[in-house]
Amino acid sequence: MARTLDEADLLTKVKTFKNPNYQLPRKQNLKQLLTADANNHPNRDVNAPTFTNIEATPSMMPAKKYCDITGLEAKYTDPKTKLRYHDAEVYAVVKGMSVDAAQAFLSLRNSQIVLK
């Protein structure tokens, strides 16, 4: 019985699937990676597309609008103050807001609308 327990002990058994000489890959920062890439390809065309010089085209989707009060996605806009709001609860706050407070929220959004 003791012999079978010693054979079943996984802590003392040599693990054949682990390489004792394995070392983790060396971590490099971005500057080191770019320098190594430039050294590996000295004759590369400057205009050739790479991960560091490609640019995405502008999105065809309309820009998302966010509530000026809560920061949630805004489905509605108040026609009087031009403030964007998320739901009826926020609209109650917008409706009772003074012109100066509404102007302050609009200035946070960089919307230069003069309210009368």
PDB file as gemmi writes it, atoms N, CA and C in Angstrom:
CRYST1    1.000    1.000    1.000  90.00  90.00  90.00 P 1                      
ATOM      1  N   MET A   1       0.825  -1.189   0.000  1.00  0.00           N  
ATOM      2  CA  MET A   1       0.000   0.000   0.000  1.00  0.00           C  
ATOM      3  C   MET A   1       0.871   1.256   0.000  1.00  0.00           C  
ATOM      4  N   ALA A   2       1.949   1.250   0.807  1.00  0.00           N  
ATOM      5  CA  ALA A   2       2.830   2.417   0.877  1.00  0.00           C  
ATOM      6  C   ALA A   2       3.542   2.635  -0.447  1.00  0.00           C  
ATOM      7  N   ARG A   3       3.848   1.544  -1.121  1.00  0.00           N  
ATOM      8  CA  ARG A   3       4.543   1.653  -2.409  1.00  0.00           C  
ATOM      9  C   ARG A   3       3.635   2.322  -3.449  1.00  0.00           C  
ATOM     10  N   THR A   4       2.376   1.993  -3.487  1.00  0.00           N  
ATOM     11  CA  THR A   4       1.456   2.597  -4.450  1.00  0.00           C  
ATOM     12  C   THR A   4       1.207   4.064  -4.133  1.00  0.00           C  
ATOM     13  N   LEU A   5       1.243   4.421  -2.840  1.00  0.00           N  
ATOM     14  CA  LEU A   5       1.089   5.827  -2.476  1.00  0.00           C  
ATOM     15  C   LEU A   5       2.291   6.642  -2.934  1.00  0.00           C  
ATOM     16  N   ASP A   6       3.501   6.061  -2.818  1.00  0.00           N  
ATOM     17  CA  ASP A   6       4.699   6.762  -3.272  1.00  0.00           C  
ATOM     18  C   ASP A   6       4.683   6.941  -4.789  1.00  0.00           C  
ATOM     19  N   GLU A   7       4.176   5.968  -5.501  1.00  0.00           N  
ATOM     20  CA  GLU A   7       4.095   6.078  -6.954  1.00  0.00           C  
ATOM     21  C   GLU A   7       3.050   7.110  -7.383  1.00  0.00           C  
ATOM     22  N   ALA A   8       2.018   7.279  -6.598  1.00  0.00           N  
ATOM     23  CA  ALA A   8       0.943   8.209  -6.931  1.00  0.00           C  
ATOM     24  C   ALA A   8       1.242   9.636  -6.490  1.00  0.00           C  
ATOM     25  N   ASP A   9       2.310   9.842  -5.728  1.00  0.00           N  
ATOM     26  CA  ASP A   9       2.650  11.178  -5.241  1.00  0.00           C  
ATOM     27  C   ASP A   9       3.137  12.036  -6.411  1.00  0.00           C  
ATOM     28  N   LEU A  10       2.369  13.026  -6.783  1.00  0.00           N  
ATOM     29  CA  LEU A  10       2.687  13.858  -7.941  1.00  0.00           C  
ATOM     30  C   LEU A  10       3.718  14.941  -7.632  1.00  0.00           C  
ATOM     31  N   LEU A  11       3.918  15.258  -6.364  1.00  0.00           N  
ATOM     32  CA  LEU A  11       4.874  16.311  -6.021  1.00  0.00           C  
ATOM     33  C   LEU A  11       6.313  15.871  -6.241  1.00  0.00           C  
ATOM     34  N   THR A  12       6.599  14.604  -5.997  1.00  0.00           N  
ATOM     35  CA  THR A  12       7.976  14.124  -6.140  1.00  0.00           C  
ATOM     36  C   THR A  12       8.259  13.560  -7.524  1.00  0.00           C  
ATOM     37  N   LYS A  13       7.232  13.308  -8.308  1.00  0.00           N  
ATOM     38  CA  LYS A  13       7.408  12.717  -9.631  1.00  0.00           C  
ATOM     39  C   LYS A  13       7.959  13.764 -10.609  1.00  0.00           C  
ATOM     40  N   VAL A  14       8.875  13.349 -11.480  1.00  0.00           N  
ATOM     41  CA  VAL A  14       9.454  14.243 -12.481  1.00  0.00           C  
ATOM     42  C   VAL A  14       8.412  14.513 -13.557  1.00  0.00           C  
ATOM     43  N   LYS A  15       8.200  15.789 -13.849  1.00  0.00           N  
ATOM     44  CA  LYS A  15       7.205  16.177 -14.848  1.00  0.00           C  
ATOM     45  C   LYS A  15       7.891  16.252 -16.208  1.00  0.00           C  
ATOM     46  N   THR A  16       7.611  15.288 -17.058  1.00  0.00           N  
ATOM     47  CA  THR A  16       8.289  15.199 -18.349  1.00  0.00           C  
ATOM     48  C   THR A  16       7.819  16.267 -19.328  1.00  0.00           C  
ATOM     49  N   PHE A  17       6.656  16.847 -19.113  1.00  0.00           N  
ATOM     50  CA  PHE A  17       6.135  17.835 -20.046  1.00  0.00           C  
ATOM     51  C   PHE A  17       6.682  19.236 -19.781  1.00  0.00           C  
ATOM     52  N   LYS A  18       7.388  19.450 -18.671  1.00  0.00           N  
ATOM     53  CA  LYS A  18       7.961  20.755 -18.365  1.00  0.00           C  
ATOM     54  C   LYS A  18       9.430  20.775 -18.739  1.00  0.00           C  
ATOM     55  N   ASN A  19       9.838  21.799 -19.455  1.00  0.00           N  
ATOM     56  CA  ASN A  19      11.226  21.963 -19.840  1.00  0.00           C  
ATOM     57  C   ASN A  19      11.942  22.722 -18.722  1.00  0.00           C  
ATOM     58  N   PRO A  20      12.948  22.137 -18.074  1.00  0.00           N  
ATOM     59  CA  PRO A  20      13.620  22.835 -16.968  1.00  0.00           C  
ATOM     60  C   PRO A  20      14.455  24.024 -17.445  1.00  0.00           C  
ATOM     61  N   ASN A  21      14.780  24.098 -18.732  1.00  0.00           N  
ATOM     62  CA  ASN A  21      15.590  25.198 -19.257  1.00  0.00           C  
ATOM     63  C   ASN A  21      14.750  26.323 -19.863  1.00  0.00           C  
ATOM     64  N   TYR A  22      13.434  26.244 -19.743  1.00  0.00           N  
ATOM     65  CA  TYR A  22      12.561  27.247 -20.358  1.00  0.00           C  
ATOM     66  C   TYR A  22      12.683  28.579 -19.632  1.00  0.00           C  
ATOM     67  N   GLN A  23      12.755  29.664 -20.414  1.00  0.00           N  
ATOM     68  CA  GLN A  23      12.749  31.020 -19.869  1.00  0.00           C  
ATOM     69  C   GLN A  23      11.626  31.794 -20.548  1.00  0.00           C  
ATOM     70  N   LEU A  24      10.990  32.659 -19.804  1.00  0.00           N  
ATOM     71  CA  LEU A  24       9.934  33.488 -20.365  1.00  0.00           C  
ATOM     72  C   LEU A  24      10.523  34.429 -21.410  1.00  0.00           C  
ATOM     73  N   PRO A  25       9.748  34.783 -22.441  1.00  0.00           N  
ATOM     74  CA  PRO A  25      10.247  35.742 -23.423  1.00  0.00           C  
ATOM     75  C   PRO A  25      10.524  37.093 -22.761  1.00  0.00           C  
ATOM     76  N   ARG A  26      11.560  37.764 -23.256  1.00  0.00           N  
ATOM     77  CA  ARG A  26      11.949  39.055 -22.688  1.00  0.00           C  
ATOM     78  C   ARG A  26      10.915  40.107 -23.071  1.00  0.00           C  
ATOM     79  N   LYS A  27      10.520  40.918 -22.119  1.00  0.00           N  
ATOM     80  CA  LYS A  27       9.550  41.972 -22.382  1.00  0.00           C  
ATOM     81  C   LYS A  27      10.274  43.180 -22.960  1.00  0.00           C  
ATOM     82  N   GLN A  28       9.690  43.776 -24.008  1.00  0.00           N  
ATOM     83  CA  GLN A  28      10.278  44.941 -24.649  1.00  0.00           C  
ATOM     84  C   GLN A  28       9.250  46.061 -24.693  1.00  0.00           C  
ATOM     85  N   ASN A  29       9.736  47.292 -24.565  1.00  0.00           N  
ATOM     86  CA  ASN A  29       8.831  48.418 -24.692  1.00  0.00           C  
ATOM     87  C   ASN A  29       8.672  48.778 -26.169  1.00  0.00           C  
ATOM     88  N   LEU A  30       7.813  49.741 -26.465  1.00  0.00           N  
ATOM     89  CA  LEU A  30       7.493  50.085 -27.846  1.00  0.00           C  
ATOM     90  C   LEU A  30       8.711  50.593 -28.606  1.00  0.00           C  
ATOM     91  N   LYS A  31       9.527  51.398 -27.964  1.00  0.00           N  
ATOM     92  CA  LYS A  31      10.708  51.948 -28.636  1.00  0.00           C  
ATOM     93  C   LYS A  31      11.657  50.826 -29.065  1.00  0.00           C  
ATOM     94  N   GLN A  32      11.851  49.839 -28.215  1.00  0.00           N  
ATOM     95  CA  GLN A  32      12.720  48.712 -28.552  1.00  0.00           C  
ATOM     96  C   GLN A  32      12.138  47.905 -29.712  1.00  0.00           C  
ATOM     97  N   LEU A  33      10.822  47.706 -29.717  1.00  0.00           N  
ATOM     98  CA  LEU A  33      10.187  46.962 -30.799  1.00  0.00           C  
ATOM     99  C   LEU A  33      10.323  47.693 -32.133  1.00  0.00           C  
ATOM    100  N   LEU A  34      10.119  49.018 -32.124  1.00  0.00           N  
ATOM    101  CA  LEU A  34      10.224  49.786 -33.361  1.00  0.00           C  
ATOM    102  C   LEU A  34      11.648  49.803 -33.886  1.00  0.00           C  
ATOM    103  N   THR A  35      12.620  49.918 -32.977  1.00  0.00           N  
ATOM    104  CA  THR A  35      14.024  49.908 -33.390  1.00  0.00           C  
ATOM    105  C   THR A  35      14.399  48.551 -33.976  1.00  0.00           C  
ATOM    106  N   ALA A  36      13.970  47.485 -33.341  1.00  0.00           N  
ATOM    107  CA  ALA A  36      14.272  46.144 -33.840  1.00  0.00           C  
ATOM    108  C   ALA A  36      13.616  45.915 -35.198  1.00  0.00           C  
ATOM    109  N   ASP A  37      12.395  46.409 -35.377  1.00  0.00           N  
ATOM    110  CA  ASP A  37      11.705  46.259 -36.650  1.00  0.00           C  
ATOM    111  C   ASP A  37      12.423  47.037 -37.751  1.00  0.00           C  
ATOM    112  N   ALA A  38      12.888  48.245 -37.438  1.00  0.00           N  
ATOM    113  CA  ALA A  38      13.614  49.049 -38.430  1.00  0.00           C  
ATOM    114  C   ALA A  38      14.942  48.396 -38.785  1.00  0.00           C  
ATOM    115  N   ASN A  39      15.615  47.782 -37.815  1.00  0.00           N  
ATOM    116  CA  ASN A  39      16.895  47.118 -38.080  1.00  0.00           C  
ATOM    117  C   ASN A  39      16.714  45.833 -38.887  1.00  0.00           C  
ATOM    118  N   ASN A  40      15.595  45.153 -38.696  1.00  0.00           N  
ATOM    119  CA  ASN A  40      15.346  43.902 -39.418  1.00  0.00           C  
ATOM    120  C   ASN A  40      14.975  44.140 -40.880  1.00  0.00           C  
ATOM    121  N   HIS A  41      14.419  45.315 -41.183  1.00  0.00           N  
ATOM    122  CA  HIS A  41      13.966  45.620 -42.546  1.00  0.00           C  
ATOM    123  C   HIS A  41      14.519  46.978 -42.978  1.00  0.00           C  
ATOM    124  N   PRO A  42      15.821  47.101 -43.236  1.00  0.00           N  
ATOM    125  CA  PRO A  42      16.381  48.417 -43.561  1.00  0.00           C  
ATOM    126  C   PRO A  42      15.969  48.926 -44.941  1.00  0.00           C  
ATOM    127  N   ASN A  43      15.624  48.046 -45.874  1.00  0.00           N  
ATOM    128  CA  ASN A  43      15.298  48.473 -47.236  1.00  0.00           C  
ATOM    129  C   ASN A  43      13.798  48.555 -47.491  1.00  0.00           C  
ATOM    130  N   ARG A  44      13.008  48.590 -46.439  1.00  0.00           N  
ATOM    131  CA  ARG A  44      11.554  48.626 -46.592  1.00  0.00           C  
ATOM    132  C   ARG A  44      11.126  49.977 -47.164  1.00  0.00           C  
ATOM    133  N   ASP A  45      10.136  49.930 -48.058  1.00  0.00           N  
ATOM    134  CA  ASP A  45       9.573  51.152 -48.622  1.00  0.00           C  
ATOM    135  C   ASP A  45       8.912  51.953 -47.501  1.00  0.00           C  
ATOM    136  N   VAL A  46       9.151  53.260 -47.482  1.00  0.00           N  
ATOM    137  CA  VAL A  46       8.613  54.110 -46.419  1.00  0.00           C  
ATOM    138  C   VAL A  46       7.093  54.158 -46.479  1.00  0.00           C  
ATOM    139  N   ASN A  47       6.534  54.078 -47.662  1.00  0.00           N  
ATOM    140  CA  ASN A  47       5.083  54.167 -47.823  1.00  0.00           C  
ATOM    141  C   ASN A  47       4.378  52.814 -47.728  1.00  0.00           C  
ATOM    142  N   ALA A  48       5.111  51.755 -47.489  1.00  0.00           N  
ATOM    143  CA  ALA A  48       4.495  50.434 -47.360  1.00  0.00           C  
ATOM    144  C   ALA A  48       3.643  50.390 -46.096  1.00  0.00           C  
ATOM    145  N   PRO A  49       2.443  49.801 -46.169  1.00  0.00           N  
ATOM    146  CA  PRO A  49       1.583  49.775 -44.986  1.00  0.00           C  
ATOM    147  C   PRO A  49       2.118  48.836 -43.905  1.00  0.00           C  
ATOM    148  N   THR A  50       2.210  49.345 -42.706  1.00  0.00           N  
ATOM    149  CA  THR A  50       2.586  48.552 -41.540  1.00  0.00           C  
ATOM    150  C   THR A  50       1.602  48.870 -40.426  1.00  0.00           C  
ATOM    151  N   PHE A  51       1.714  48.166 -39.312  1.00  0.00           N  
ATOM    152  CA  PHE A  51       0.805  48.425 -38.196  1.00  0.00           C  
ATOM    153  C   PHE A  51       1.029  49.795 -37.581  1.00  0.00           C  
ATOM    154  N   THR A  52       2.204  50.363 -37.747  1.00  0.00           N  
ATOM    155  CA  THR A  52       2.495  51.648 -37.112  1.00  0.00           C  
ATOM    156  C   THR A  52       2.114  52.838 -37.969  1.00  0.00           C  
ATOM    157  N   ASN A  53       1.851  52.649 -39.271  1.00  0.00           N  
ATOM    158  CA  ASN A  53       1.549  53.819 -40.086  1.00  0.00           C  
ATOM    159  C   ASN A  53       0.193  53.766 -40.791  1.00  0.00           C  
ATOM    160  N   ILE A  54      -0.619  52.753 -40.547  1.00  0.00           N  
ATOM    161  CA  ILE A  54      -1.923  52.711 -41.203  1.00  0.00           C  
ATOM    162  C   ILE A  54      -2.902  53.590 -40.437  1.00  0.00           C  
ATOM    163  N   GLU A  55      -3.849  54.144 -41.164  1.00  0.00           N  
ATOM    164  CA  GLU A  55      -4.880  54.967 -40.549  1.00  0.00           C  
ATOM    165  C   GLU A  55      -6.239  54.454 -41.007  1.00  0.00           C  
ATOM    166  N   ALA A  56      -7.180  54.481 -40.118  1.00  0.00           N  
ATOM    167  CA  ALA A  56      -8.525  54.029 -40.454  1.00  0.00           C  
ATOM    168  C   ALA A  56      -9.299  55.176 -41.095  1.00  0.00           C  
ATOM    169  N   THR A  57     -10.226  54.828 -41.957  1.00  0.00           N  
ATOM    170  CA  THR A  57     -11.068  55.846 -42.571  1.00  0.00           C  
ATOM    171  C   THR A  57     -12.099  56.314 -41.555  1.00  0.00           C  
ATOM    172  N   PRO A  58     -12.679  57.480 -41.756  1.00  0.00           N  
ATOM    173  CA  PRO A  58     -13.716  57.940 -40.830  1.00  0.00           C  
ATOM    174  C   PRO A  58     -14.906  56.983 -40.831  1.00  0.00           C  
ATOM    175  N   SER A  59     -15.542  56.875 -39.704  1.00  0.00           N  
ATOM    176  CA  SER A  59     -16.669  55.963 -39.561  1.00  0.00           C  
ATOM    177  C   SER A  59     -17.866  56.458 -40.366  1.00  0.00           C  
ATOM    178  N   MET A  60     -18.589  55.528 -40.943  1.00  0.00           N  
ATOM    179  CA  MET A  60     -19.801  55.865 -41.688  1.00  0.00           C  
ATOM    180  C   MET A  60     -21.011  55.947 -40.757  1.00  0.00           C  
ATOM    181  N   MET A  61     -20.853  55.459 -39.545  1.00  0.00           N  
ATOM    182  CA  MET A  61     -21.942  55.498 -38.574  1.00  0.00           C  
ATOM    183  C   MET A  61     -22.048  56.907 -37.991  1.00  0.00           C  
ATOM    184  N   PRO A  62     -23.263  57.362 -37.650  1.00  0.00           N  
ATOM    185  CA  PRO A  62     -23.383  58.679 -37.023  1.00  0.00           C  
ATOM    186  C   PRO A  62     -22.756  58.670 -35.627  1.00  0.00           C  
ATOM    187  N   ALA A  63     -22.251  59.820 -35.217  1.00  0.00           N  
ATOM    188  CA  ALA A  63     -21.612  59.928 -33.906  1.00  0.00           C  
ATOM    189  C   ALA A  63     -22.653  59.719 -32.809  1.00  0.00           C  
ATOM    190  N   LYS A  64     -22.251  59.061 -31.737  1.00  0.00           N  
ATOM    191  CA  LYS A  64     -23.172  58.843 -30.624  1.00  0.00           C  
ATOM    192  C   LYS A  64     -23.343  60.141 -29.852  1.00  0.00           C  
ATOM    193  N   LYS A  65     -24.548  60.335 -29.334  1.00  0.00           N  
ATOM    194  CA  LYS A  65     -24.850  61.516 -28.534  1.00  0.00           C  
ATOM    195  C   LYS A  65     -25.095  61.057 -27.108  1.00  0.00           C  
ATOM    196  N   TYR A  66     -24.526  61.793 -26.164  1.00  0.00           N  
ATOM    197  CA  TYR A  66     -24.622  61.410 -24.764  1.00  0.00           C  
ATOM    198  C   TYR A  66     -25.364  62.477 -23.974  1.00  0.00           C  
ATOM    199  N   CYS A  67     -26.051  62.035 -22.931  1.00  0.00           N  
ATOM    200  CA  CYS A  67     -26.827  62.911 -22.064  1.00  0.00           C  
ATOM    201  C   CYS A  67     -25.899  63.898 -21.374  1.00  0.00           C  
ATOM    202  N   ASP A  68     -26.288  65.180 -21.380  1.00  0.00           N  
ATOM    203  CA  ASP A  68     -25.468  66.211 -20.751  1.00  0.00           C  
ATOM    204  C   ASP A  68     -25.496  66.114 -19.227  1.00  0.00           C  
ATOM    205  N   ILE A  69     -26.499  65.495 -18.672  1.00  0.00           N  
ATOM    206  CA  ILE A  69     -26.632  65.408 -17.217  1.00  0.00           C  
ATOM    207  C   ILE A  69     -26.009  64.126 -16.679  1.00  0.00           C  
ATOM    208  N   THR A  70     -26.383  62.969 -17.247  1.00  0.00           N  
ATOM    209  CA  THR A  70     -25.964  61.680 -16.685  1.00  0.00           C  
ATOM    210  C   THR A  70     -24.791  61.038 -17.409  1.00  0.00           C  
ATOM    211  N   GLY A  71     -24.568  61.378 -18.666  1.00  0.00           N  
ATOM    212  CA  GLY A  71     -23.502  60.742 -19.433  1.00  0.00           C  
ATOM    213  C   GLY A  71     -23.947  59.464 -20.123  1.00  0.00           C  
ATOM    214  N   LEU A  72     -25.207  59.075 -19.949  1.00  0.00           N  
ATOM    215  CA  LEU A  72     -25.741  57.909 -20.652  1.00  0.00           C  
ATOM    216  C   LEU A  72     -26.062  58.293 -22.096  1.00  0.00           C  
ATOM    217  N   GLU A  73     -26.352  57.299 -22.924  1.00  0.00           N  
ATOM    218  CA  GLU A  73     -26.669  57.592 -24.319  1.00  0.00           C  
ATOM    219  C   GLU A  73     -27.969  58.396 -24.386  1.00  0.00           C  
ATOM    220  N   ALA A  74     -27.940  59.507 -25.118  1.00  0.00           N  
ATOM    221  CA  ALA A  74     -29.088  60.413 -25.187  1.00  0.00           C  
ATOM    222  C   ALA A  74     -29.958  60.066 -26.381  1.00  0.00           C  
ATOM    223  N   LYS A  75     -31.235  59.856 -26.113  1.00  0.00           N  
ATOM    224  CA  LYS A  75     -32.178  59.573 -27.187  1.00  0.00           C  
ATOM    225  C   LYS A  75     -32.952  60.829 -27.580  1.00  0.00           C  
ATOM    226  N   TYR A  76     -32.955  61.829 -26.706  1.00  0.00           N  
ATOM    227  CA  TYR A  76     -33.811  62.989 -26.907  1.00  0.00           C  
ATOM    228  C   TYR A  76     -33.020  64.286 -26.740  1.00  0.00           C  
ATOM    229  N   THR A  77     -33.563  65.370 -27.329  1.00  0.00           N  
ATOM    230  CA  THR A  77     -32.975  66.704 -27.189  1.00  0.00           C  
ATOM    231  C   THR A  77     -34.084  67.671 -26.814  1.00  0.00           C  
ATOM    232  N   ASP A  78     -33.844  68.500 -25.820  1.00  0.00           N  
ATOM    233  CA  ASP A  78     -34.807  69.510 -25.407  1.00  0.00           C  
ATOM    234  C   ASP A  78     -34.791  70.634 -26.442  1.00  0.00           C  
ATOM    235  N   PRO A  79     -35.942  70.948 -27.062  1.00  0.00           N  
ATOM    236  CA  PRO A  79     -35.941  71.972 -28.108  1.00  0.00           C  
ATOM    237  C   PRO A  79     -35.665  73.381 -27.579  1.00  0.00           C  
ATOM    238  N   LYS A  80     -35.984  73.634 -26.323  1.00  0.00           N  
ATOM    239  CA  LYS A  80     -35.797  74.982 -25.768  1.00  0.00           C  
ATOM    240  C   LYS A  80     -34.337  75.245 -25.422  1.00  0.00           C  
ATOM    241  N   THR A  81     -33.707  74.324 -24.698  1.00  0.00           N  
ATOM    242  CA  THR A  81     -32.332  74.551 -24.233  1.00  0.00           C  
ATOM    243  C   THR A  81     -31.288  73.836 -25.080  1.00  0.00           C  
ATOM    244  N   LYS A  82     -31.720  72.944 -25.969  1.00  0.00           N  
ATOM    245  CA  LYS A  82     -30.823  72.134 -26.807  1.00  0.00           C  
ATOM    246  C   LYS A  82     -29.961  71.170 -25.994  1.00  0.00           C  
ATOM    247  N   LEU A  83     -30.354  70.906 -24.743  1.00  0.00           N  
ATOM    248  CA  LEU A  83     -29.650  69.922 -23.921  1.00  0.00           C  
ATOM    249  C   LEU A  83     -30.117  68.525 -24.318  1.00  0.00           C  
ATOM    250  N   ARG A  84     -29.211  67.600 -24.333  1.00  0.00           N  
ATOM    251  CA  ARG A  84     -29.538  66.208 -24.620  1.00  0.00           C  
ATOM    252  C   ARG A  84     -29.848  65.504 -23.306  1.00  0.00           C  
ATOM    253  N   TYR A  85     -30.859  64.626 -23.322  1.00  0.00           N  
ATOM    254  CA  TYR A  85     -31.213  63.910 -22.100  1.00  0.00           C  
ATOM    255  C   TYR A  85     -31.556  62.468 -22.418  1.00  0.00           C  
ATOM    256  N   HIS A  86     -31.486  61.633 -21.376  1.00  0.00           N  
ATOM    257  CA  HIS A  86     -31.622  60.187 -21.537  1.00  0.00           C  
ATOM    258  C   HIS A  86     -33.066  59.710 -21.418  1.00  0.00           C  
ATOM    259  N   ASP A  87     -33.794  60.197 -20.420  1.00  0.00           N  
ATOM    260  CA  ASP A  87     -35.157  59.712 -20.215  1.00  0.00           C  
ATOM    261  C   ASP A  87     -36.005  60.794 -19.558  1.00  0.00           C  
ATOM    262  N   ALA A  88     -37.250  60.454 -19.216  1.00  0.00           N  
ATOM    263  CA  ALA A  88     -38.199  61.420 -18.667  1.00  0.00           C  
ATOM    264  C   ALA A  88     -37.757  61.955 -17.311  1.00  0.00           C  
ATOM    265  N   GLU A  89     -37.101  61.134 -16.528  1.00  0.00           N  
ATOM    266  CA  GLU A  89     -36.628  61.576 -15.210  1.00  0.00           C  
ATOM    267  C   GLU A  89     -35.594  62.694 -15.354  1.00  0.00           C  
ATOM    268  N   VAL A  90     -34.702  62.561 -16.309  1.00  0.00           N  
ATOM    269  CA  VAL A  90     -33.695  63.592 -16.548  1.00  0.00           C  
ATOM    270  C   VAL A  90     -34.347  64.814 -17.189  1.00  0.00           C  
ATOM    271  N   TYR A  91     -35.379  64.594 -18.014  1.00  0.00           N  
ATOM    272  CA  TYR A  91     -36.072  65.719 -18.645  1.00  0.00           C  
ATOM    273  C   TYR A  91     -36.720  66.614 -17.600  1.00  0.00           C  
ATOM    274  N   ALA A  92     -37.217  66.021 -16.512  1.00  0.00           N  
ATOM    275  CA  ALA A  92     -37.801  66.825 -15.436  1.00  0.00           C  
ATOM    276  C   ALA A  92     -36.746  67.752 -14.836  1.00  0.00           C  
ATOM    277  N   VAL A  93     -35.512  67.288 -14.741  1.00  0.00           N  
ATOM    278  CA  VAL A  93     -34.420  68.125 -14.229  1.00  0.00           C  
ATOM    279  C   VAL A  93     -34.087  69.214 -15.242  1.00  0.00           C  
ATOM    280  N   VAL A  94     -34.043  68.858 -16.516  1.00  0.00           N  
ATOM    281  CA  VAL A  94     -33.706  69.826 -17.571  1.00  0.00           C  
ATOM    282  C   VAL A  94     -34.779  70.899 -17.676  1.00  0.00           C  
ATOM    283  N   LYS A  95     -36.046  70.507 -17.535  1.00  0.00           N  
ATOM    284  CA  LYS A  95     -37.155  71.452 -17.655  1.00  0.00           C  
ATOM    285  C   LYS A  95     -37.127  72.492 -16.537  1.00  0.00           C  
ATOM    286  N   GLY A  96     -36.709  72.094 -15.342  1.00  0.00           N  
ATOM    287  CA  GLY A  96     -36.667  73.021 -14.223  1.00  0.00           C  
ATOM    288  C   GLY A  96     -35.354  73.776 -14.095  1.00  0.00           C  
ATOM    289  N   MET A  97     -34.473  73.627 -15.045  1.00  0.00           N  
ATOM    290  CA  MET A  97     -33.145  74.228 -14.985  1.00  0.00           C  
ATOM    291  C   MET A  97     -33.186  75.684 -15.448  1.00  0.00           C  
ATOM    292  N   SER A  98     -32.371  76.519 -14.808  1.00  0.00           N  
ATOM    293  CA  SER A  98     -32.285  77.919 -15.226  1.00  0.00           C  
ATOM    294  C   SER A  98     -31.480  78.028 -16.513  1.00  0.00           C  
ATOM    295  N   VAL A  99     -31.585  79.184 -17.169  1.00  0.00           N  
ATOM    296  CA  VAL A  99     -30.878  79.404 -18.431  1.00  0.00           C  
ATOM    297  C   VAL A  99     -29.368  79.375 -18.204  1.00  0.00           C  
ATOM    298  N   ASP A 100     -28.915  79.939 -17.084  1.00  0.00           N  
ATOM    299  CA  ASP A 100     -27.475  79.951 -16.793  1.00  0.00           C  
ATOM    300  C   ASP A 100     -26.931  78.530 -16.593  1.00  0.00           C  
ATOM    301  N   ALA A 101     -27.690  77.694 -15.907  1.00  0.00           N  
ATOM    302  CA  ALA A 101     -27.252  76.316 -15.683  1.00  0.00           C  
ATOM    303  C   ALA A 101     -27.223  75.545 -17.002  1.00  0.00           C  
ATOM    304  N   ALA A 102     -28.237  75.763 -17.840  1.00  0.00           N  
ATOM    305  CA  ALA A 102     -28.264  75.095 -19.141  1.00  0.00           C  
ATOM    306  C   ALA A 102     -27.091  75.557 -19.996  1.00  0.00           C  
ATOM    307  N   GLN A 103     -26.778  76.858 -19.935  1.00  0.00           N  
ATOM    308  CA  GLN A 103     -25.645  77.399 -20.691  1.00  0.00           C  
ATOM    309  C   GLN A 103     -24.334  76.787 -20.200  1.00  0.00           C  
ATOM    310  N   ALA A 104     -24.231  76.536 -18.893  1.00  0.00           N  
ATOM    311  CA  ALA A 104     -23.021  75.919 -18.338  1.00  0.00           C  
ATOM    312  C   ALA A 104     -22.861  74.483 -18.855  1.00  0.00           C  
ATOM    313  N   PHE A 105     -23.964  73.730 -18.915  1.00  0.00           N  
ATOM    314  CA  PHE A 105     -23.897  72.365 -19.449  1.00  0.00           C  
ATOM    315  C   PHE A 105     -23.537  72.371 -20.935  1.00  0.00           C  
ATOM    316  N   LEU A 106     -24.078  73.339 -21.680  1.00  0.00           N  
ATOM    317  CA  LEU A 106     -23.753  73.430 -23.106  1.00  0.00           C  
ATOM    318  C   LEU A 106     -22.290  73.802 -23.321  1.00  0.00           C  
ATOM    319  N   SER A 107     -21.746  74.629 -22.442  1.00  0.00           N  
ATOM    320  CA  SER A 107     -20.333  75.009 -22.587  1.00  0.00           C  
ATOM    321  C   SER A 107     -19.423  73.821 -22.281  1.00  0.00           C  
ATOM    322  N   LEU A 108     -19.854  72.912 -21.412  1.00  0.00           N  
ATOM    323  CA  LEU A 108     -19.073  71.700 -21.153  1.00  0.00           C  
ATOM    324  C   LEU A 108     -18.985  70.832 -22.400  1.00  0.00           C  
ATOM    325  N   ARG A 109     -20.021  70.867 -23.211  1.00  0.00           N  
ATOM    326  CA  ARG A 109     -20.059  70.084 -24.441  1.00  0.00           C  
ATOM    327  C   ARG A 109     -19.442  70.850 -25.609  1.00  0.00           C  
ATOM    328  N   ASN A 110     -18.977  72.069 -25.371  1.00  0.00           N  
ATOM    329  CA  ASN A 110     -18.427  72.961 -26.404  1.00  0.00           C  
ATOM    330  C   ASN A 110     -19.467  73.297 -27.459  1.00  0.00           C  
ATOM    331  N   SER A 111     -20.698  73.437 -27.032  1.00  0.00           N  
ATOM    332  CA  SER A 111     -21.766  73.847 -27.927  1.00  0.00           C  
ATOM    333  C   SER A 111     -22.034  75.318 -27.662  1.00  0.00           C  
ATOM    334  N   GLN A 112     -21.672  76.167 -28.601  1.00  0.00           N  
ATOM    335  CA  GLN A 112     -21.763  77.615 -28.403  1.00  0.00           C  
ATOM    336  C   GLN A 112     -23.132  78.126 -28.843  1.00  0.00           C  
ATOM    337  N   ILE A 113     -24.157  77.799 -28.065  1.00  0.00           N  
ATOM    338  CA  ILE A 113     -25.516  78.234 -28.353  1.00  0.00           C  
ATOM    339  C   ILE A 113     -25.894  79.275 -27.318  1.00  0.00           C  
ATOM    340  N   VAL A 114     -26.391  80.419 -27.787  1.00  0.00           N  
ATOM    341  CA  VAL A 114     -26.822  81.474 -26.876  1.00  0.00           C  
ATOM    342  C   VAL A 114     -28.314  81.296 -26.641  1.00  0.00           C  
ATOM    343  N   LEU A 115     -28.679  81.066 -25.388  1.00  0.00           N  
ATOM    344  CA  LEU A 115     -30.081  80.875 -25.029  1.00  0.00           C  
ATOM    345  C   LEU A 115     -30.680  82.205 -24.623  1.00  0.00           C  
ATOM    346  N   LYS A 116     -31.938  82.426 -25.003  1.00  0.00           N  
ATOM    347  CA  LYS A 116     -32.622  83.678 -24.658  1.00  0.00           C  
ATOM    348  C   LYS A 116     -33.626  83.448 -23.576  1.00  0.00           C  
TER     349      LYS A 116                                                      
END                                                                             
